[in-house]
């Protein structure tokens, strides 16, 4: 029995390591600060959290009045996020791969905890989506700045970038 539990844990961690950033829980106070000082979320916003993990960012966005959509590739984290967020009509979590899933047309802000390996590619992907959707999208990065790009604003460990559609 214990062997199966350990094997399951190894597979789960390995899955995340090879398909995306590792799961690192966000601190509610840091997220709340980002959504008040950096990009004040409100009822007019639709936020997509790339790699939504346990859904703490989704629930904080909902507290600010925004509609929050999580894209998560790890099935266990989708379940945890769904359980912790159930009953909140402004929160939804999807088993989805950001690299292959278009952003909804209503999106106004994308939030991510990327890593050094992927943050620049994430930024470029959101830029492509801003162009496809013909709209400006705010991009909030937790902990990692985009190499070679000046943020619109920084608050603590969060960086805000404003992506306008390209011609």
C-alpha positions as CSV (number, residue, x, y, z in Angstrom):
1,X,0.0,0.0,0.0
2,X,2.7,2.5,1.0
3,X,4.6,1.7,-2.1
4,X,1.7,2.8,-4.3
5,X,1.4,6.1,-2.3
6,X,5.1,6.8,-2.7
7,X,5.0,5.8,-6.4
8,X,1.9,8.1,-6.9
9,X,3.7,11.0,-5.3
10,X,6.8,10.5,-7.4
11,X,4.7,10.4,-10.6
12,X,2.7,13.5,-9.5
13,X,5.9,15.5,-8.8
14,X,7.6,14.2,-12.0
15,X,4.5,15.2,-14.1
16,X,4.7,18.8,-12.8
17,X,8.4,19.0,-13.2
18,X,8.4,17.9,-16.9
19,X,5.2,19.8,-18.0
20,X,5.3,23.1,-16.2
21,X,6.5,25.1,-13.2
22,X,6.6,23.3,-9.9
23,X,3.7,23.8,-7.5
24,X,4.6,26.6,-5.1
25,X,1.7,28.0,-3.1
26,X,1.2,31.7,-3.3
27,X,0.9,33.8,-0.1
28,X,-2.5,35.4,0.2
29,X,-1.1,38.7,1.5
30,X,1.2,39.0,-1.5
31,X,-1.6,38.3,-4.0
32,X,-3.9,40.7,-2.2
33,X,-1.2,43.4,-2.4
34,X,-0.7,42.8,-6.2
35,X,-4.5,43.0,-6.8
36,X,-4.8,46.3,-4.9
37,X,-1.5,48.2,-5.5
38,X,-0.3,46.7,-8.8
39,X,-3.5,45.9,-10.7
40,X,-6.7,46.8,-8.8
41,X,-9.1,44.0,-9.8
42,X,-12.8,44.7,-9.9
43,X,-16.1,43.4,-11.2
44,X,-15.2,44.4,-14.8
45,X,-12.2,42.0,-14.8
46,X,-11.8,38.5,-16.1
47,X,-8.5,37.0,-14.8
48,X,-6.9,33.9,-16.0
49,X,-4.3,32.3,-13.7
50,X,-1.8,30.1,-15.6
51,X,-0.9,27.1,-13.4
52,X,-3.6,27.9,-10.8
53,X,-2.4,25.3,-8.3
54,X,-4.7,25.2,-5.2
55,X,-6.7,28.2,-6.4
56,X,-5.6,30.8,-3.9
57,X,-5.1,33.4,-6.6
58,X,-8.5,32.6,-8.1
59,X,-10.3,33.0,-4.7
60,X,-8.5,36.3,-4.0
61,X,-9.5,37.6,-7.4
62,X,-13.1,36.7,-6.7
63,X,-12.9,38.5,-3.4
64,X,-12.0,41.6,-5.4
65,X,-15.1,41.1,-7.6
66,X,-13.4,39.7,-10.7
67,X,-14.3,36.5,-12.5
68,X,-11.4,34.1,-12.1
69,X,-10.5,31.2,-14.4
70,X,-7.7,28.8,-13.5
71,X,-5.7,26.8,-16.1
72,X,-4.0,23.9,-14.4
73,X,-2.4,20.8,-16.0
74,X,-2.1,18.7,-12.8
75,X,-5.3,16.8,-12.3
76,X,-4.9,16.5,-8.5
77,X,-4.4,20.3,-8.2
78,X,-7.5,20.9,-10.3
79,X,-9.5,18.8,-7.8
80,X,-8.0,20.5,-4.8
81,X,-8.7,24.0,-6.3
82,X,-12.2,22.9,-7.3
83,X,-12.9,21.6,-3.7
84,X,-11.5,24.8,-2.0
85,X,-13.4,27.1,-4.4
86,X,-16.7,25.3,-4.7
87,X,-19.7,27.4,-4.1
88,X,-18.0,30.5,-5.6
89,X,-19.8,31.3,-8.9
90,X,-17.0,33.7,-9.9
91,X,-14.3,30.9,-9.8
92,X,-13.8,28.2,-12.3
93,X,-10.8,25.9,-12.7
94,X,-10.0,23.9,-15.9
95,X,-7.8,21.0,-16.6
96,X,-6.0,22.9,-19.4
97,X,-2.6,23.3,-20.9
98,X,-2.0,27.1,-21.4
99,X,0.2,26.5,-24.4
100,X,-2.7,24.9,-26.3
101,X,-5.7,26.7,-24.8
102,X,-6.8,30.1,-26.2
103,X,-7.7,32.8,-23.6
104,X,-11.4,33.7,-23.4
105,X,-12.3,36.8,-25.3
106,X,-13.4,38.5,-22.0
107,X,-9.9,38.2,-20.4
108,X,-8.5,41.5,-19.0
109,X,-5.6,40.2,-16.9
110,X,-3.4,37.1,-16.9
111,X,-1.6,36.1,-13.7
112,X,1.3,33.6,-13.5
113,X,4.1,32.3,-11.4
114,X,6.3,31.3,-14.2
115,X,9.9,30.3,-13.9
116,X,13.2,31.4,-15.5
117,X,12.8,28.7,-18.1
118,X,9.3,29.7,-19.3
119,X,8.4,33.3,-18.3
120,X,9.6,34.9,-21.5
121,X,7.6,32.3,-23.6
122,X,4.5,32.9,-21.4
123,X,4.8,36.7,-22.0
124,X,5.1,36.1,-25.8
125,X,2.1,33.7,-25.7
126,X,-0.1,36.3,-23.9
127,X,1.2,39.0,-26.4
128,X,0.0,36.7,-29.2
129,X,-3.4,36.4,-27.5
130,X,-3.7,40.2,-27.1
131,X,-3.1,40.5,-30.8
132,X,-5.6,37.7,-31.6
133,X,-8.3,39.2,-29.4
134,X,-7.5,42.8,-30.5
135,X,-7.3,44.0,-27.0
136,X,-4.9,45.1,-24.2
137,X,-4.2,42.5,-21.6
138,X,-2.5,43.1,-18.3
139,X,0.1,40.4,-17.5
140,X,1.1,40.0,-13.8
141,X,4.1,37.9,-13.1
142,X,4.9,36.7,-9.6
143,X,8.6,36.5,-8.6
144,X,10.0,36.5,-12.2
145,X,10.6,39.6,-14.3
146,X,10.6,39.3,-18.1
147,X,14.2,39.5,-19.4
148,X,14.6,42.5,-21.6
149,X,11.2,44.0,-20.9
150,X,10.5,46.9,-18.6
151,X,7.5,46.4,-16.3
152,X,4.7,48.9,-16.3
153,X,4.8,48.8,-12.5
154,X,6.3,46.6,-9.7
155,X,4.9,46.0,-6.2
156,X,6.9,43.7,-4.0
157,X,7.6,40.5,-5.8
158,X,4.9,41.1,-8.5
159,X,5.6,42.7,-11.9
160,X,2.9,44.2,-14.2
161,X,3.2,44.3,-17.9
162,X,0.7,45.9,-20.3
163,X,0.4,44.0,-23.6
164,X,-1.2,45.9,-26.4
165,X,-2.2,44.1,-29.7
166,X,0.4,44.2,-32.3
167,X,-0.5,45.4,-35.8
